[in-house]
Amino acid sequence: MKRQNETNRREKLMTRKKELVTLGQKMKSMSSASVTRIEGSLTTRAELGAALGYQYGTSAGTYQRDLYEALGYPETTGIQLKDYLARYARQDIAKAIIDRPVKATWSGGVRLTESEKTEETAFEKAWKDLERKHSLCSKFLRVDKLTGLGEYGVLLLGLSDVSNKDGLSKPVLTSSNGKKRELLYVKPLSQSSAEIETWDDDPSSPRYGYPVLYKVTIVEPSTNTERQLQVHYTRMVHIADDLEESEIKGTPRLLAVWNRLMDLEKIMGGSAEMFWRGARPGYAATTDPDAQFNDDDLDELEDQLDEYEHKLRRFLILESMKITPLAMQVADPTAHVDTQIQAISAITGIPKRILTGSERGELASTEDRSAWLESIKTRRNMFAEPQIVRAFADMMIAYGILPDPITGDYGLKWEDPFAPSEEEKARIGEVRARALSYYANAIGARDIVTEEAFFKFFMGFELDDIDIILGLMEKHLEEVGVTELDIEEAMAAAKKQTRKPPVPEEEE
């Protein structure tokens, strides 16, 4: 057996060697700059992929055990983009891993602002109109998903300066020659639909190592056929997540949990098959020693047993045979599934309750919710804002589709992920009302803590809210005819009443 394993391993090594030789021949035709960039990346990934799963090494460089091979896990380099897309489409937890953070990130949308004033500026209005026309938040959400399924995703910008399909391969001119340039469409594309065709190989270029042309595959709606186009990088918003050394290609979000997803599939699929086979008892058949069977009898018996096993047949017509039920064997897979879910939760940072869809009501953990909202807030600031929204908006400003901000810059306003629900607002209101009642009825409380200080530090109101509350209080007092002097005199009388001890009455 050892010799056979060693032979198989040598054959694998020879195959890899041939692949590397072929790759080396291809790389000779490239420029030296491309070779340096690509060779370094491939070497690093090949070393990482080759080192996984090997155990019990010898001085000769051979290994006695390959865990990945034994457990059926593919090598890292063996997982293709189509595999990520297929698993996202077919496996529930894989889809949740991609969808949960993406939907939470873009929940409520985002708007661009350049002023805190209530009046809407020209820049803010132009962004609102552009967002409404092209449903930008929906496009951002889609490209976020597609980016996570591969190493990158892109937004294809359809601009009005293109007269035919060949125009897409030409760069966008910063000057529109006095013509108003318009954004006709925004199309999210995955890595498989927007392959990088040529790179900038000039070491003196500020875009050295960045894409120049993409090969975009578009499906024609009328004929349902694919058409390939060359698109210049100035017509693309390139988006990559979880970057390491490369600025162009990130890490697919399902890569780190690939083994766990395979294990989960085995456990859940295996438990279903186990229930199918074990929930109803098996049977053992014993024949009468004097019984005689011909070929037709055996064929009929075999057909009945096949129908019983695979077609839910519930009865058997037998002669000279005795059927004895066997003990049922069904195991509970809950603990095994939970172990895999916990591992996936730890890797992705998605709390288990949110990952499995039980984040509402009494099942929600306060710590889980806070940690989840903090991670979404970080994801917005570190990825969604710079990589998607600002990258898109900056191009729109550069191409004259959006006007220049008056202040020279703009900010992003997201819906607050920490905003309380209606139920939480009601609970907070009840607590605040109780605190206000204690404060209002406590004699001398205003001497220690002023009304403004109470509303700010004890009630947690913002300064604008405090001004509104105090203004409403003054208005109410004016309407009922109570002046500030009346209040002060009443408070002074209350103080005297509480501070002076009662005078004993004289006896007659």
N, C-alpha and C positions, 0 to 999 in steps of 0.2 A: 504493500500500500504506500509506503514512504517513497519507494522508487517511482511509483505512478504519479504521486503528488509532485515529486521533483521534476519529472518529465513534463507535466502540465505547466509547472511554473516556468521552466526554461522555454517552452513554446510561447507562453505569454510574453516573456521578456524579448524573445526574437521578434515577435509581432510588433511590440512597441518600438524596438530598434528600427525596424523597417519603416514604421510610420514617421519616426523622427528623421530618418534619412530622406524620405520623400518631402517632409516639411522643410528640411534644410535646403533641398534643391529649389523649392519654391521661393525660399527667402533670399536666395542668391540674386534673383531677378529684381528684388526690391532695392530701394536706396539704403545706404548704411544707417541713416537715421531711423528708418522704419524697422530695420532689422534689430537695432538696439532696443527700441521701444517694445516691439512685439516679442522678441526673444526673451527679454527679462520677465515679461508677464507670463509667458507660457512656461518658462522654467519654474517660476515660483508656484504656479498652479499645479504643474505636473508633480513637483516634489511633494506638495501637500496631499494631492490625491493618492500618490503612490505610498505614502507613509501610513495612511489610515488602515486600521484593521489588522496589521501584521503583529504577530506575537512570537516569542521564543526564537529569537534570531540566533544565528551561529556566526562564527568568525568568518565564514565563507560568504556571508551576506545573504544566506537563504533563511527562510522562516518555516517553522513547523505548523503554524496556524494562521489562517486568514479569516478573521472574524466576519468581515464584510461579505466574503464569498460564502461562508457557512450560513450566515443569517439572511442572505439574499439581498443585501444592500448594494446598490450600484456605487461605483467610484464617483467622486465629485465631477470629474471630467466626462463621465458617462451620462449625466443628467442634462438633457437638451431642453431648449426653450419650449418645444412642443409638449414635453413631459410636464412642465410647470402649468401650461395652459390646460392640459387635459385633467390634471389633478384638481385645479381650481374649479373646473367645470363639473367634476364628478364627485368630489369628496367634500362633505359638509363642513368639517372642521377646517380644511384647507381654505375653503371659501370664507369662513368666519375670520380666519387669521388675516386675510387680505381686507375684507370688507369692514370689520368692526372699527379699526382705527381710522380708516379713510372716511367712513360716514360720520364718525364723531368729529373729525377734523373740519369737515366742510358743513357741519350742521349749522343752520342759521345763516350761512353765507358770510361774505366779507365785503366791506366797502372801502373805497379810498377817500381820504379826507386830507385837506391841507390847511384847514382853519377850524378853530373851536367855535367860531361865530355861528349863529343860527342861520344866517343867510347862506344859501348854496352858491358856491363859486362855479365859474365856467368849467373848471377842471372836474369838479365833483359831478356836475350835471352831465358832462360828456361821458364820464365813466359809467354813470347810472344808465344812460341811454345805450351805451355799448354793451353793458352787462345784460340789459333787458333784451336787446336785439339778438344777441348770440347765445343767451343762457350760459354765460361764462362760468358761473359757479358749477353748473352741471358738467361742463367740459373739463374743468379743473379736477372735479371728482373722478371722472372717467380716466383721465390721463394719469392720475395718482394710482389708480388700480393697475393700469397697464404697466406703469413704471415698476411696480413691485413684483410683477410676474416675470420680469426679465432683468436685464442689466441696465436698461434705460427705457424711456418713453419719449415721445415728441408731440408737440402741437404744430400741425401744419397750418400756416397762415395763408389764406387765400386773399391776395391783394389785387386791387383793380389795375395795377400796372402791367398785368400779364394778358397778352392778346391770344396766345396759344400755349399748348402744353410744353413747347420747348422753352418758353419764357420762364418757366419755373427753375430752370438750371442757371439762370442769370441772377447776379446779386441785386438786392434791392438798393436803389440809389437813395442816399439821404436827402437829396434835393428832388422834388417832384416837378420841377420846371413850372411852377405856378399852378399846377393842376391839383385839385383836391383828391388825395389818395384815400381810398375807402377799404375797410376790411369786409370782404364778401363772405367769408366763412372761416371757421376754426374747426379743425379735424384732429381729434386725439388718435394717435397711432402707437402700436406696440413695437417692440424691437424687431419682431418678425416682419412687420409691414414697412419698416423704415431702416433698412440695413445701411451701414456706413460704407460707402463705395470708395471714396478717396480721402486722404488725410493731408494735412499741412505738414510737409516734411522739411520746411526751411527753419533751421535752428535760430535764425535771426528774426523770425516772425513772432509777433506777440501771441499768435494762435498756433504756435508750434505744438504738434501732437493732438490738435483738435480736428474734427471733421470738416471737410470742405463740401463734398457732395453726398447726398443720400440717394439710395435706390428705393423708391417708394412704390409699394404695390397697392393699387386701388382696384376695388371690384366695381365694375360698371353695373349700375342697378338695372338697366334695360336688358342687357344680355347675360348678366350674372357671370361675366368673364373677367379675368384679371388683366390689368394693364399696368405696366411698369413705367415710372417716370423718374427722371433725374431732378432733384430739388436742391437748390443752393442753401447753405446753412443760414443765410440771412432771412430765409423764409420759414425757419424752424425755431421753436423753443425746445432746446434739448434739456431733458430732466433726468437726473440720476439720483438714487437714494442709497444711503449706507455706503458712502465712498470710503475707499482706503487710499492706496497710492494713486490710482487713476482718477482723473477729474471727469472722465467721460462714462465709464462703466462702473456701476455699483454692484451690490450683492443682491441677488433675488431673495425676496423675503421668505420663501419657502425652503431655501437651501438648508438653513441651520436645523430645521425641524423635519427634514425629509425622512430620516430614519424613524422618527417617532410617528409620523403620518403612516408609514408603511406598517409599523407595529400595530397601530390603532386599527388599520384596515384588516389585519390578520385577526385581531381579537374580536372585533365586532362581526366581521364576516364569518369567522370560525364559530362564534357563539350562535349565530343564526343557523348555520349548517348543523351544529351540535344539537340545537333544539329540534330541527327538522328530523334528525335521525334518532334522537334520544328521548324526545318528549312522549312519544308513543313506544311501547315496549317492542323489542325485537322478539323473534320467536325461533325456537329450535324444533325441528321436525324429526321424529323418529318413525321408522317404517316397521311394519309387521315383518318378522323374520320369514314368514311364508309367502309374503307378497311378491308378485312378479311384475316388472315394468318393461314395456317395450319402448322404442325410440319415440313414438308419438306421445306416449304418456309423459316421458321426460320433457319433451318439447313443450307440451301443454303446461306442465308444472312450472317450467322456467318462465313461460309467458305470464302466468299468474303471479309469480313472485316479482317479476319486473314491474307489472302493473301495480302491485301492492306497494312496492318501494318508491316508484317514481310518479305514479298517476293517482295516488290517493284511493286505491281500491281498498275496500273495507272488509272483504270476505274472500275466503279461499274454498274451492270445491276439491276436496281431497278424498282419496280412497286408500285404505290400509295404511294411514299415517296418523300420528298423534302430534299435535302442536302444543308446545309448552312456552308460555311467555317468559322472556328474560327480564331481569331487573333494569329499570330505566336509569340512565346516566346523564344528568343535566347539571352543569356547574354554573354558578353565578359569576359572570364576567365583570361585575361592577368594580371590584377593587382593582383589577388589571386595567380597565379603561380609565379609572380615576388616576392611576399612576402615570399613564401616558399624558392625560390632560394636564396634570400638575407640571410635568416636564415641559410641555408646550407652553404653558402659561409662564413658567420661569424664563424660558428663552425669549418669548415675544414681548413680555411685559404686560400682557393682557390678563387682568385678573380672571380666575377660573370661572367665577359666576357670570362675568360679562362675556367671556368666550363661549360659554354654553347657553347663553341667552336667559339666565335667571337673575338678572341684575335688578329687577323691580321689587317693590313692596318690601315685606319683612325679610326677604332673602338677601337684600343688598347689605353689604358690610360698609360701614362708614369709612373704615380705613381703605377698603378696596376702591370705593368711589373716589375718595380724595386722591389716592395714588393714580387712578386712571385719569382723572381730570388734569392732574399735574402733568402726566405724560402727554396728553393731548395738547396741553398748552405749550409744552416744550416742542412737540412735533410741529405745531403751527409756527413757532418762532424760528426753529432751526432748519425746517425743511420746506413747508408749504409756502411760507412768505418769501424767502429769498429764491428758492428754486423754481417756483411756479408763478405766483402772483406778480412779484416785482420783475422777474425776468420778462414776463409778458407785457406788463405795463410800461416798462422802460423802452421796449421795442415799439410800442404804440406811440409813445411820446417822440421817439427818434424819427419815426416815419410820418409824423404829423397827423396821425389819426386822433390822438389826444392832445389837447393844448398843453403848453408848458405850465406847470404849477406856478402861481404868482410868487410863492415863497421860495421857489427853487427846489422844494422837496415835498413829499407827501407821506402820509402815514396810513396804516391799515387798522381798521376797527372790526374785530371779530365779535360774534355773539359770545357773551360771557359764559364759558362752560360751567362756572360755579353758580350761575343764577339759580335760586331756589325754585322748586316746583310750587304749584298752587297750594298743595297740602302743607309744604314746609313754610310757605308764607303765612298761612293761617295759624300754624303752630307758633311761629315767631311773633305774630301779632298778639296772640293770647298772652305770651310771656311778657311782652312789652306793656300791654294794657295792665297786667297785674303789677308790674314794677312802677308804672306811672301812678296807679292807685295808692300804693304804699308811700310814694314820694309826696303826692298831693295831700295826703291825710296825716303826714308826719309833721307835728308842730316843731318849728325851728329848723326844718331840713334846709330851707333856702338860705339860712345864715351860714351853713356849712358848705353846701354845693349850690351854685347858682343854676338857674333854669338852663342856660346855654351849656354849662358844663355837664349837667345831668343828661341832656339830650345827646351830647356828643360822646361822652365817655361811658355812660351807663346804658344808653339806648342804642348807641352805635350809628346815629344818623350822620349824614354828611352836612357840611355847613350850609349848602343851599337848602336842604330839607329843613334845617333848624330855623333859617330865616323865614321860610314859608309857615312853619308851625307857630312861631312867635307872632308873625304878622296876623295870622288867623285868630290867635288868642286876643290880641289887642283889638281887632275888629269886633270880636264878639263882646268884649267888655264895654266897648263904646256903644254897641247896639242896646245892651241892657242897662246903660247909664251908670256903670261903675267906672270911676276914675282910678288912676294910679295912686292918688292920695288916699282914696277910700281903702284901697288894698293895704297900703302902708299902715294906716291907722288901725285897721282890723288886725294886722299882723302884730303891731305893737301891743294892742290890747290883749291879744292871745298870749304874748310873751309875759306880760305882767301877771296875767291870770295864772300862768303855770309856774312862774318864778317866786311870787310872793306867797309865803305860808298863810293859811287862813287865820284871821284874828278871832280868838275865842270870845264868845259873848259873855257880858258881865251878868253875874247872877243878881237877881232882884233881892 
